[in-house]
Amino acid sequence: QVQLVESGGGLVQAGGSLRLSCAASGRLVGIGVMGWYRQAPGKERELVALITSLGNTNYADSVKGRFTIFRDNFKNTVDLEMNSLKPEDTAVYYCAADRRLLCVLSREYDYWGQGTQVTVSS
């Protein structure tokens, strides 16, 4: 099993920045893709960014140029640097991991954190 614990969420004004961190523990051998998803009230969970074990990244169009995903395979962490935050970025942000090299759909991931709330005020 793999455990994922997110941290770094909070309340920030529009235009501000936050950095989310996800620490992975447990049976980590073979973990391929790690990603960040978010879910706003009344909406489906959506991809924010993902990064493969090879360092390839993919971002949602809505966050390109504002968010950056980082992965440290030695520390077993994946961070999400969020800049120029907008009220529409408000959501619960979840860390996800899977042993496959690439997963895009949220239902494909085997491991999830409990989520951290990000609220952006206007």
PyMOL commands that set and color helices and strands:
alter all, ss='L'
color gray80, all
select helices_A, chain A and resi 61-63+87-89+106-108
alter helices_A, ss='H'
color red, helices_A
select strands_A, chain A and resi 2-7+10-13+18-26+33-39+46-51+57-59+67-72+77-82+91-98+111-112+116-121
alter strands_A, ss='S'
color yellow, strands_A
deselect
rebuild
show_as cartoon
